[in-house]
Every structure is written in structure tokens, then in C-alpha cells.
């Protein structure tokens, strides 16, 4: 459905360090910085990117926005969460764990990145 997701970052190097660490736990290679100073992570089905806002204003999180990353299992989601906390992220929501609703059982781990964006690692529990 999506070709890419791009989010704002105030300090690309700080955010790259954070995302390199958490995305490595999910099997992704470090981000690549282009000639415009943007950072790109390439996956099989799409691209995740970091950029300083074009309008020159500080990056800010979208209220009500969450970007989710697929985790193969709860252990991968936990490693993702731990790597995020060790690299400038802050915890938010409930601690990592199983949540049920709408007939689904999900293992979720939430963080805020260095720019305040809310992100999540999710594993669908069978």
C-alpha cells in the first residue's frame, strides 16, 4: 500500500544512530545518507526515511500518528525496544507486551524517537 514513509528529524546523525540500532534488530542495514542530507532505509516492500523539515522549522511529532515496524516475534520486539532506549529513545504507552482487541492478539512495544515521533514494533500473535 505504501511506497515510503518519511519523518522529520532535527538532528539526522542522532536519529540515524537511533534508527540504525532499532532497525538492525529487525534485520535491516544501516541507513544511507544522500547528497541532500536525508537518511534512507530500504526494505523489500518500501522505504523509511528521515529528513530535516523543508520549511526550516523544527521537526515535531504528529499528534495521533504512530509508525509501526513488523517484528518476527516478541523477542525481536523486545530487542528493538531495548536498542531504542539505549540509543536516545524514550518509552511511551504501556510496557512491551500482548494486547488484545477487535479479535486480534498483538505483541506491541512503543517508543518515541529523538525527535518525538511515536513508533511501534508489532508482532501478530497466532
MODELLER restraints for C-alpha pairs under 7 A, 6 or more apart:
rsr = mdl.restraints
at = mdl.atoms
rsr.add(forms.Gaussian(group=physical.xy_distance, feature=features.Distance(at['CA:2:A'], at['CA:46:A']), mean=6.91, stdev=0.5))
rsr.add(forms.Gaussian(group=physical.xy_distance, feature=features.Distance(at['CA:3:A'], at['CA:46:A']), mean=5.05, stdev=0.5))
rsr.add(forms.Gaussian(group=physical.xy_distance, feature=features.Distance(at['CA:3:A'], at['CA:47:A']), mean=6.58, stdev=0.5))
rsr.add(forms.Gaussian(group=physical.xy_distance, feature=features.Distance(at['CA:4:A'], at['CA:46:A']), mean=5.28, stdev=0.5))
rsr.add(forms.Gaussian(group=physical.xy_distance, feature=features.Distance(at['CA:4:A'], at['CA:47:A']), mean=4.48, stdev=0.5))
rsr.add(forms.Gaussian(group=physical.xy_distance, feature=features.Distance(at['CA:4:A'], at['CA:48:A']), mean=5.65, stdev=0.5))
rsr.add(forms.Gaussian(group=physical.xy_distance, feature=features.Distance(at['CA:5:A'], at['CA:47:A']), mean=6.41, stdev=0.5))
rsr.add(forms.Gaussian(group=physical.xy_distance, feature=features.Distance(at['CA:5:A'], at['CA:48:A']), mean=4.96, stdev=0.5))
rsr.add(forms.Gaussian(group=physical.xy_distance, feature=features.Distance(at['CA:5:A'], at['CA:49:A']), mean=6.20, stdev=0.5))
rsr.add(forms.Gaussian(group=physical.xy_distance, feature=features.Distance(at['CA:6:A'], at['CA:48:A']), mean=5.86, stdev=0.5))
rsr.add(forms.Gaussian(group=physical.xy_distance, feature=features.Distance(at['CA:6:A'], at['CA:49:A']), mean=4.46, stdev=0.5))
rsr.add(forms.Gaussian(group=physical.xy_distance, feature=features.Distance(at['CA:6:A'], at['CA:50:A']), mean=5.60, stdev=0.5))
rsr.add(forms.Gaussian(group=physical.xy_distance, feature=features.Distance(at['CA:7:A'], at['CA:49:A']), mean=6.39, stdev=0.5))
rsr.add(forms.Gaussian(group=physical.xy_distance, feature=features.Distance(at['CA:7:A'], at['CA:50:A']), mean=5.18, stdev=0.5))
rsr.add(forms.Gaussian(group=physical.xy_distance, feature=features.Distance(at['CA:7:A'], at['CA:51:A']), mean=6.33, stdev=0.5))
rsr.add(forms.Gaussian(group=physical.xy_distance, feature=features.Distance(at['CA:8:A'], at['CA:50:A']), mean=5.79, stdev=0.5))
rsr.add(forms.Gaussian(group=physical.xy_distance, feature=features.Distance(at['CA:8:A'], at['CA:51:A']), mean=5.06, stdev=0.5))
rsr.add(forms.Gaussian(group=physical.xy_distance, feature=features.Distance(at['CA:8:A'], at['CA:52:A']), mean=5.40, stdev=0.5))
rsr.add(forms.Gaussian(group=physical.xy_distance, feature=features.Distance(at['CA:8:A'], at['CA:53:A']), mean=5.71, stdev=0.5))
rsr.add(forms.Gaussian(group=physical.xy_distance, feature=features.Distance(at['CA:8:A'], at['CA:59:A']), mean=4.93, stdev=0.5))
rsr.add(forms.Gaussian(group=physical.xy_distance, feature=features.Distance(at['CA:8:A'], at['CA:60:A']), mean=6.87, stdev=0.5))
rsr.add(forms.Gaussian(group=physical.xy_distance, feature=features.Distance(at['CA:9:A'], at['CA:15:A']), mean=6.57, stdev=0.5))
rsr.add(forms.Gaussian(group=physical.xy_distance, feature=features.Distance(at['CA:9:A'], at['CA:50:A']), mean=6.07, stdev=0.5))
rsr.add(forms.Gaussian(group=physical.xy_distance, feature=features.Distance(at['CA:9:A'], at['CA:51:A']), mean=5.64, stdev=0.5))
rsr.add(forms.Gaussian(group=physical.xy_distance, feature=features.Distance(at['CA:9:A'], at['CA:52:A']), mean=5.21, stdev=0.5))
rsr.add(forms.Gaussian(group=physical.xy_distance, feature=features.Distance(at['CA:9:A'], at['CA:59:A']), mean=5.40, stdev=0.5))
rsr.add(forms.Gaussian(group=physical.xy_distance, feature=features.Distance(at['CA:9:A'], at['CA:115:A']), mean=5.54, stdev=0.5))
rsr.add(forms.Gaussian(group=physical.xy_distance, feature=features.Distance(at['CA:10:A'], at['CA:52:A']), mean=5.81, stdev=0.5))
rsr.add(forms.Gaussian(group=physical.xy_distance, feature=features.Distance(at['CA:10:A'], at['CA:58:A']), mean=6.12, stdev=0.5))
rsr.add(forms.Gaussian(group=physical.xy_distance, feature=features.Distance(at['CA:10:A'], at['CA:59:A']), mean=5.52, stdev=0.5))
rsr.add(forms.Gaussian(group=physical.xy_distance, feature=features.Distance(at['CA:10:A'], at['CA:115:A']), mean=6.30, stdev=0.5))
rsr.add(forms.Gaussian(group=physical.xy_distance, feature=features.Distance(at['CA:12:A'], at['CA:50:A']), mean=6.96, stdev=0.5))
rsr.add(forms.Gaussian(group=physical.xy_distance, feature=features.Distance(at['CA:12:A'], at['CA:51:A']), mean=6.91, stdev=0.5))
rsr.add(forms.Gaussian(group=physical.xy_distance, feature=features.Distance(at['CA:15:A'], at['CA:114:A']), mean=6.14, stdev=0.5))
rsr.add(forms.Gaussian(group=physical.xy_distance, feature=features.Distance(at['CA:16:A'], at['CA:31:A']), mean=6.66, stdev=0.5))
rsr.add(forms.Gaussian(group=physical.xy_distance, feature=features.Distance(at['CA:17:A'], at['CA:87:A']), mean=6.86, stdev=0.5))
rsr.add(forms.Gaussian(group=physical.xy_distance, feature=features.Distance(at['CA:18:A'], at['CA:84:A']), mean=6.17, stdev=0.5))
rsr.add(forms.Gaussian(group=physical.xy_distance, feature=features.Distance(at['CA:18:A'], at['CA:87:A']), mean=5.04, stdev=0.5))
rsr.add(forms.Gaussian(group=physical.xy_distance, feature=features.Distance(at['CA:18:A'], at['CA:88:A']), mean=6.30, stdev=0.5))
rsr.add(forms.Gaussian(group=physical.xy_distance, feature=features.Distance(at['CA:20:A'], at['CA:30:A']), mean=4.93, stdev=0.5))
rsr.add(forms.Gaussian(group=physical.xy_distance, feature=features.Distance(at['CA:20:A'], at['CA:31:A']), mean=6.32, stdev=0.5))
rsr.add(forms.Gaussian(group=physical.xy_distance, feature=features.Distance(at['CA:21:A'], at['CA:83:A']), mean=5.77, stdev=0.5))
rsr.add(forms.Gaussian(group=physical.xy_distance, feature=features.Distance(at['CA:21:A'], at['CA:84:A']), mean=6.81, stdev=0.5))
rsr.add(forms.Gaussian(group=physical.xy_distance, feature=features.Distance(at['CA:22:A'], at['CA:80:A']), mean=4.80, stdev=0.5))
rsr.add(forms.Gaussian(group=physical.xy_distance, feature=features.Distance(at['CA:22:A'], at['CA:83:A']), mean=5.34, stdev=0.5))
rsr.add(forms.Gaussian(group=physical.xy_distance, feature=features.Distance(at['CA:22:A'], at['CA:84:A']), mean=5.54, stdev=0.5))
rsr.add(forms.Gaussian(group=physical.xy_distance, feature=features.Distance(at['CA:25:A'], at['CA:76:A']), mean=6.44, stdev=0.5))
rsr.add(forms.Gaussian(group=physical.xy_distance, feature=features.Distance(at['CA:25:A'], at['CA:79:A']), mean=6.22, stdev=0.5))
rsr.add(forms.Gaussian(group=physical.xy_distance, feature=features.Distance(at['CA:25:A'], at['CA:80:A']), mean=5.54, stdev=0.5))
rsr.add(forms.Gaussian(group=physical.xy_distance, feature=features.Distance(at['CA:26:A'], at['CA:71:A']), mean=6.36, stdev=0.5))
rsr.add(forms.Gaussian(group=physical.xy_distance, feature=features.Distance(at['CA:26:A'], at['CA:76:A']), mean=6.55, stdev=0.5))
rsr.add(forms.Gaussian(group=physical.xy_distance, feature=features.Distance(at['CA:30:A'], at['CA:41:A']), mean=6.94, stdev=0.5))
rsr.add(forms.Gaussian(group=physical.xy_distance, feature=features.Distance(at['CA:31:A'], at['CA:39:A']), mean=5.73, stdev=0.5))
rsr.add(forms.Gaussian(group=physical.xy_distance, feature=features.Distance(at['CA:31:A'], at['CA:40:A']), mean=5.14, stdev=0.5))
rsr.add(forms.Gaussian(group=physical.xy_distance, feature=features.Distance(at['CA:31:A'], at['CA:41:A']), mean=4.78, stdev=0.5))
rsr.add(forms.Gaussian(group=physical.xy_distance, feature=features.Distance(at['CA:32:A'], at['CA:39:A']), mean=5.31, stdev=0.5))
rsr.add(forms.Gaussian(group=physical.xy_distance, feature=features.Distance(at['CA:32:A'], at['CA:40:A']), mean=5.16, stdev=0.5))
rsr.add(forms.Gaussian(group=physical.xy_distance, feature=features.Distance(at['CA:32:A'], at['CA:41:A']), mean=6.64, stdev=0.5))
rsr.add(forms.Gaussian(group=physical.xy_distance, feature=features.Distance(at['CA:33:A'], at['CA:39:A']), mean=4.27, stdev=0.5))
rsr.add(forms.Gaussian(group=physical.xy_distance, feature=features.Distance(at['CA:33:A'], at['CA:40:A']), mean=6.38, stdev=0.5))
rsr.add(forms.Gaussian(group=physical.xy_distance, feature=features.Distance(at['CA:38:A'], at['CA:50:A']), mean=5.71, stdev=0.5))
rsr.add(forms.Gaussian(group=physical.xy_distance, feature=features.Distance(at['CA:38:A'], at['CA:51:A']), mean=4.79, stdev=0.5))
rsr.add(forms.Gaussian(group=physical.xy_distance, feature=features.Distance(at['CA:39:A'], at['CA:49:A']), mean=5.48, stdev=0.5))
rsr.add(forms.Gaussian(group=physical.xy_distance, feature=features.Distance(at['CA:39:A'], at['CA:50:A']), mean=5.03, stdev=0.5))
rsr.add(forms.Gaussian(group=physical.xy_distance, feature=features.Distance(at['CA:39:A'], at['CA:51:A']), mean=6.64, stdev=0.5))
rsr.add(forms.Gaussian(group=physical.xy_distance, feature=features.Distance(at['CA:40:A'], at['CA:47:A']), mean=6.76, stdev=0.5))
rsr.add(forms.Gaussian(group=physical.xy_distance, feature=features.Distance(at['CA:40:A'], at['CA:48:A']), mean=5.90, stdev=0.5))
rsr.add(forms.Gaussian(group=physical.xy_distance, feature=features.Distance(at['CA:40:A'], at['CA:49:A']), mean=4.42, stdev=0.5))
rsr.add(forms.Gaussian(group=physical.xy_distance, feature=features.Distance(at['CA:40:A'], at['CA:50:A']), mean=6.59, stdev=0.5))
rsr.add(forms.Gaussian(group=physical.xy_distance, feature=features.Distance(at['CA:41:A'], at['CA:47:A']), mean=5.68, stdev=0.5))
rsr.add(forms.Gaussian(group=physical.xy_distance, feature=features.Distance(at['CA:41:A'], at['CA:48:A']), mean=5.12, stdev=0.5))
rsr.add(forms.Gaussian(group=physical.xy_distance, feature=features.Distance(at['CA:41:A'], at['CA:49:A']), mean=6.12, stdev=0.5))
rsr.add(forms.Gaussian(group=physical.xy_distance, feature=features.Distance(at['CA:42:A'], at['CA:48:A']), mean=6.64, stdev=0.5))
rsr.add(forms.Gaussian(group=physical.xy_distance, feature=features.Distance(at['CA:52:A'], at['CA:59:A']), mean=6.76, stdev=0.5))
rsr.add(forms.Gaussian(group=physical.xy_distance, feature=features.Distance(at['CA:53:A'], at['CA:59:A']), mean=6.02, stdev=0.5))
rsr.add(forms.Gaussian(group=physical.xy_distance, feature=features.Distance(at['CA:59:A'], at['CA:115:A']), mean=6.60, stdev=0.5))
rsr.add(forms.Gaussian(group=physical.xy_distance, feature=features.Distance(at['CA:60:A'], at['CA:115:A']), mean=6.45, stdev=0.5))
rsr.add(forms.Gaussian(group=physical.xy_distance, feature=features.Distance(at['CA:60:A'], at['CA:116:A']), mean=6.55, stdev=0.5))
rsr.add(forms.Gaussian(group=physical.xy_distance, feature=features.Distance(at['CA:61:A'], at['CA:116:A']), mean=5.44, stdev=0.5))
rsr.add(forms.Gaussian(group=physical.xy_distance, feature=features.Distance(at['CA:61:A'], at['CA:117:A']), mean=4.59, stdev=0.5))
rsr.add(forms.Gaussian(group=physical.xy_distance, feature=features.Distance(at['CA:65:A'], at['CA:118:A']), mean=6.72, stdev=0.5))
rsr.add(forms.Gaussian(group=physical.xy_distance, feature=features.Distance(at['CA:66:A'], at['CA:118:A']), mean=5.05, stdev=0.5))
rsr.add(forms.Gaussian(group=physical.xy_distance, feature=features.Distance(at['CA:66:A'], at['CA:119:A']), mean=5.26, stdev=0.5))
rsr.add(forms.Gaussian(group=physical.xy_distance, feature=features.Distance(at['CA:66:A'], at['CA:120:A']), mean=6.94, stdev=0.5))
rsr.add(forms.Gaussian(group=physical.xy_distance, feature=features.Distance(at['CA:67:A'], at['CA:118:A']), mean=6.60, stdev=0.5))
rsr.add(forms.Gaussian(group=physical.xy_distance, feature=features.Distance(at['CA:67:A'], at['CA:119:A']), mean=4.73, stdev=0.5))
rsr.add(forms.Gaussian(group=physical.xy_distance, feature=features.Distance(at['CA:67:A'], at['CA:120:A']), mean=6.19, stdev=0.5))
rsr.add(forms.Gaussian(group=physical.xy_distance, feature=features.Distance(at['CA:68:A'], at['CA:119:A']), mean=5.72, stdev=0.5))
rsr.add(forms.Gaussian(group=physical.xy_distance, feature=features.Distance(at['CA:68:A'], at['CA:120:A']), mean=4.58, stdev=0.5))
rsr.add(forms.Gaussian(group=physical.xy_distance, feature=features.Distance(at['CA:68:A'], at['CA:121:A']), mean=5.69, stdev=0.5))
rsr.add(forms.Gaussian(group=physical.xy_distance, feature=features.Distance(at['CA:68:A'], at['CA:122:A']), mean=6.62, stdev=0.5))
rsr.add(forms.Gaussian(group=physical.xy_distance, feature=features.Distance(at['CA:69:A'], at['CA:120:A']), mean=6.04, stdev=0.5))
rsr.add(forms.Gaussian(group=physical.xy_distance, feature=features.Distance(at['CA:69:A'], at['CA:121:A']), mean=4.77, stdev=0.5))
rsr.add(forms.Gaussian(group=physical.xy_distance, feature=features.Distance(at['CA:69:A'], at['CA:122:A']), mean=6.18, stdev=0.5))
rsr.add(forms.Gaussian(group=physical.xy_distance, feature=features.Distance(at['CA:70:A'], at['CA:121:A']), mean=5.82, stdev=0.5))
rsr.add(forms.Gaussian(group=physical.xy_distance, feature=features.Distance(at['CA:70:A'], at['CA:122:A']), mean=5.17, stdev=0.5))
rsr.add(forms.Gaussian(group=physical.xy_distance, feature=features.Distance(at['CA:70:A'], at['CA:123:A']), mean=6.17, stdev=0.5))
rsr.add(forms.Gaussian(group=physical.xy_distance, feature=features.Distance(at['CA:71:A'], at['CA:77:A']), mean=5.60, stdev=0.5))
rsr.add(forms.Gaussian(group=physical.xy_distance, feature=features.Distance(at['CA:71:A'], at['CA:121:A']), mean=5.91, stdev=0.5))
rsr.add(forms.Gaussian(group=physical.xy_distance, feature=features.Distance(at['CA:71:A'], at['CA:122:A']), mean=5.46, stdev=0.5))
rsr.add(forms.Gaussian(group=physical.xy_distance, feature=features.Distance(at['CA:71:A'], at['CA:123:A']), mean=5.06, stdev=0.5))
rsr.add(forms.Gaussian(group=physical.xy_distance, feature=features.Distance(at['CA:72:A'], at['CA:123:A']), mean=6.12, stdev=0.5))
rsr.add(forms.Gaussian(group=physical.xy_distance, feature=features.Distance(at['CA:73:A'], at['CA:123:A']), mean=5.64, stdev=0.5))
rsr.add(forms.Gaussian(group=physical.xy_distance, feature=features.Distance(at['CA:74:A'], at['CA:107:A']), mean=6.17, stdev=0.5))
rsr.add(forms.Gaussian(group=physical.xy_distance, feature=features.Distance(at['CA:74:A'], at['CA:123:A']), mean=6.32, stdev=0.5))
rsr.add(forms.Gaussian(group=physical.xy_distance, feature=features.Distance(at['CA:77:A'], at['CA:109:A']), mean=6.20, stdev=0.5))
rsr.add(forms.Gaussian(group=physical.xy_distance, feature=features.Distance(at['CA:77:A'], at['CA:121:A']), mean=5.39, stdev=0.5))
rsr.add(forms.Gaussian(group=physical.xy_distance, feature=features.Distance(at['CA:77:A'], at['CA:122:A']), mean=6.66, stdev=0.5))
rsr.add(forms.Gaussian(group=physical.xy_distance, feature=features.Distance(at['CA:78:A'], at['CA:96:A']), mean=6.90, stdev=0.5))
rsr.add(forms.Gaussian(group=physical.xy_distance, feature=features.Distance(at['CA:78:A'], at['CA:109:A']), mean=6.96, stdev=0.5))
rsr.add(forms.Gaussian(group=physical.xy_distance, feature=features.Distance(at['CA:81:A'], at['CA:109:A']), mean=6.27, stdev=0.5))
rsr.add(forms.Gaussian(group=physical.xy_distance, feature=features.Distance(at['CA:81:A'], at['CA:111:A']), mean=6.97, stdev=0.5))
rsr.add(forms.Gaussian(group=physical.xy_distance, feature=features.Distance(at['CA:88:A'], at['CA:113:A']), mean=6.99, stdev=0.5))
rsr.add(forms.Gaussian(group=physical.xy_distance, feature=features.Distance(at['CA:88:A'], at['CA:114:A']), mean=5.79, stdev=0.5))
rsr.add(forms.Gaussian(group=physical.xy_distance, feature=features.Distance(at['CA:89:A'], at['CA:111:A']), mean=6.26, stdev=0.5))
rsr.add(forms.Gaussian(group=physical.xy_distance, feature=features.Distance(at['CA:89:A'], at['CA:112:A']), mean=5.54, stdev=0.5))
rsr.add(forms.Gaussian(group=physical.xy_distance, feature=features.Distance(at['CA:89:A'], at['CA:113:A']), mean=4.70, stdev=0.5))
rsr.add(forms.Gaussian(group=physical.xy_distance, feature=features.Distance(at['CA:89:A'], at['CA:114:A']), mean=5.61, stdev=0.5))
rsr.add(forms.Gaussian(group=physical.xy_distance, feature=features.Distance(at['CA:90:A'], at['CA:111:A']), mean=5.54, stdev=0.5))
rsr.add(forms.Gaussian(group=physical.xy_distance, feature=features.Distance(at['CA:90:A'], at['CA:112:A']), mean=5.22, stdev=0.5))
rsr.add(forms.Gaussian(group=physical.xy_distance, feature=features.Distance(at['CA:90:A'], at['CA:113:A']), mean=6.77, stdev=0.5))
rsr.add(forms.Gaussian(group=physical.xy_distance, feature=features.Distance(at['CA:91:A'], at['CA:110:A']), mean=6.29, stdev=0.5))
rsr.add(forms.Gaussian(group=physical.xy_distance, feature=features.Distance(at['CA:91:A'], at['CA:111:A']), mean=4.57, stdev=0.5))
rsr.add(forms.Gaussian(group=physical.xy_distance, feature=features.Distance(at['CA:91:A'], at['CA:112:A']), mean=6.27, stdev=0.5))
rsr.add(forms.Gaussian(group=physical.xy_distance, feature=features.Distance(at['CA:92:A'], at['CA:110:A']), mean=5.72, stdev=0.5))
rsr.add(forms.Gaussian(group=physical.xy_distance, feature=features.Distance(at['CA:92:A'], at['CA:111:A']), mean=5.38, stdev=0.5))
rsr.add(forms.Gaussian(group=physical.xy_distance, feature=features.Distance(at['CA:92:A'], at['CA:112:A']), mean=6.60, stdev=0.5))
rsr.add(forms.Gaussian(group=physical.xy_distance, feature=features.Distance(at['CA:93:A'], at['CA:110:A']), mean=6.23, stdev=0.5))
rsr.add(forms.Gaussian(group=physical.xy_distance, feature=features.Distance(at['CA:95:A'], at['CA:109:A']), mean=6.72, stdev=0.5))
rsr.add(forms.Gaussian(group=physical.xy_distance, feature=features.Distance(at['CA:96:A'], at['CA:108:A']), mean=5.52, stdev=0.5))
rsr.add(forms.Gaussian(group=physical.xy_distance, feature=features.Distance(at['CA:96:A'], at['CA:109:A']), mean=4.20, stdev=0.5))
rsr.add(forms.Gaussian(group=physical.xy_distance, feature=features.Distance(at['CA:96:A'], at['CA:110:A']), mean=6.93, stdev=0.5))
rsr.add(forms.Gaussian(group=physical.xy_distance, feature=features.Distance(at['CA:97:A'], at['CA:107:A']), mean=5.19, stdev=0.5))
rsr.add(forms.Gaussian(group=physical.xy_distance, feature=features.Distance(at['CA:97:A'], at['CA:108:A']), mean=5.61, stdev=0.5))
rsr.add(forms.Gaussian(group=physical.xy_distance, feature=features.Distance(at['CA:97:A'], at['CA:109:A']), mean=6.72, stdev=0.5))
rsr.add(forms.Gaussian(group=physical.xy_distance, feature=features.Distance(at['CA:98:A'], at['CA:105:A']), mean=6.65, stdev=0.5))
rsr.add(forms.Gaussian(group=physical.xy_distance, feature=features.Distance(at['CA:98:A'], at['CA:106:A']), mean=5.42, stdev=0.5))
rsr.add(forms.Gaussian(group=physical.xy_distance, feature=features.Distance(at['CA:98:A'], at['CA:107:A']), mean=4.23, stdev=0.5))
rsr.add(forms.Gaussian(group=physical.xy_distance, feature=features.Distance(at['CA:98:A'], at['CA:108:A']), mean=6.32, stdev=0.5))
rsr.add(forms.Gaussian(group=physical.xy_distance, feature=features.Distance(at['CA:99:A'], at['CA:105:A']), mean=5.84, stdev=0.5))
rsr.add(forms.Gaussian(group=physical.xy_distance, feature=features.Distance(at['CA:99:A'], at['CA:106:A']), mean=5.35, stdev=0.5))
rsr.add(forms.Gaussian(group=physical.xy_distance, feature=features.Distance(at['CA:99:A'], at['CA:107:A']), mean=6.24, stdev=0.5))
rsr.add(forms.Gaussian(group=physical.xy_distance, feature=features.Distance(at['CA:100:A'], at['CA:106:A']), mean=6.30, stdev=0.5))
rsr.add(forms.Gaussian(group=physical.xy_distance, feature=features.Distance(at['CA:105:A'], at['CA:124:A']), mean=6.37, stdev=0.5))
rsr.add(forms.Gaussian(group=physical.xy_distance, feature=features.Distance(at['CA:105:A'], at['CA:125:A']), mean=5.39, stdev=0.5))
rsr.add(forms.Gaussian(group=physical.xy_distance, feature=features.Distance(at['CA:106:A'], at['CA:122:A']), mean=6.70, stdev=0.5))
rsr.add(forms.Gaussian(group=physical.xy_distance, feature=features.Distance(at['CA:106:A'], at['CA:123:A']), mean=5.79, stdev=0.5))
rsr.add(forms.Gaussian(group=physical.xy_distance, feature=features.Distance(at['CA:106:A'], at['CA:124:A']), mean=4.70, stdev=0.5))
rsr.add(forms.Gaussian(group=physical.xy_distance, feature=features.Distance(at['CA:106:A'], at['CA:125:A']), mean=5.36, stdev=0.5))
rsr.add(forms.Gaussian(group=physical.xy_distance, feature=features.Distance(at['CA:107:A'], at['CA:122:A']), mean=5.65, stdev=0.5))
rsr.add(forms.Gaussian(group=physical.xy_distance, feature=features.Distance(at['CA:107:A'], at['CA:123:A']), mean=5.03, stdev=0.5))
rsr.add(forms.Gaussian(group=physical.xy_distance, feature=features.Distance(at['CA:107:A'], at['CA:124:A']), mean=6.34, stdev=0.5))
rsr.add(forms.Gaussian(group=physical.xy_distance, feature=features.Distance(at['CA:107:A'], at['CA:125:A']), mean=6.57, stdev=0.5))
rsr.add(forms.Gaussian(group=physical.xy_distance, feature=features.Distance(at['CA:108:A'], at['CA:120:A']), mean=6.66, stdev=0.5))
rsr.add(forms.Gaussian(group=physical.xy_distance, feature=features.Distance(at['CA:108:A'], at['CA:121:A']), mean=5.77, stdev=0.5))
rsr.add(forms.Gaussian(group=physical.xy_distance, feature=features.Distance(at['CA:108:A'], at['CA:122:A']), mean=4.72, stdev=0.5))
rsr.add(forms.Gaussian(group=physical.xy_distance, feature=features.Distance(at['CA:108:A'], at['CA:123:A']), mean=6.65, stdev=0.5))
rsr.add(forms.Gaussian(group=physical.xy_distance, feature=features.Distance(at['CA:109:A'], at['CA:120:A']), mean=5.47, stdev=0.5))
rsr.add(forms.Gaussian(group=physical.xy_distance, feature=features.Distance(at['CA:109:A'], at['CA:121:A']), mean=5.19, stdev=0.5))
rsr.add(forms.Gaussian(group=physical.xy_distance, feature=features.Distance(at['CA:109:A'], at['CA:122:A']), mean=6.68, stdev=0.5))
rsr.add(forms.Gaussian(group=physical.xy_distance, feature=features.Distance(at['CA:110:A'], at['CA:119:A']), mean=5.82, stdev=0.5))
rsr.add(forms.Gaussian(group=physical.xy_distance, feature=features.Distance(at['CA:110:A'], at['CA:120:A']), mean=4.39, stdev=0.5))
rsr.add(forms.Gaussian(group=physical.xy_distance, feature=features.Distance(at['CA:110:A'], at['CA:121:A']), mean=6.59, stdev=0.5))
rsr.add(forms.Gaussian(group=physical.xy_distance, feature=features.Distance(at['CA:111:A'], at['CA:118:A']), mean=5.90, stdev=0.5))
rsr.add(forms.Gaussian(group=physical.xy_distance, feature=features.Distance(at['CA:111:A'], at['CA:119:A']), mean=5.42, stdev=0.5))
rsr.add(forms.Gaussian(group=physical.xy_distance, feature=features.Distance(at['CA:111:A'], at['CA:120:A']), mean=6.26, stdev=0.5))
rsr.add(forms.Gaussian(group=physical.xy_distance, feature=features.Distance(at['CA:112:A'], at['CA:118:A']), mean=4.52, stdev=0.5))
rsr.add(forms.Gaussian(group=physical.xy_distance, feature=features.Distance(at['CA:112:A'], at['CA:119:A']), mean=6.03, stdev=0.5))
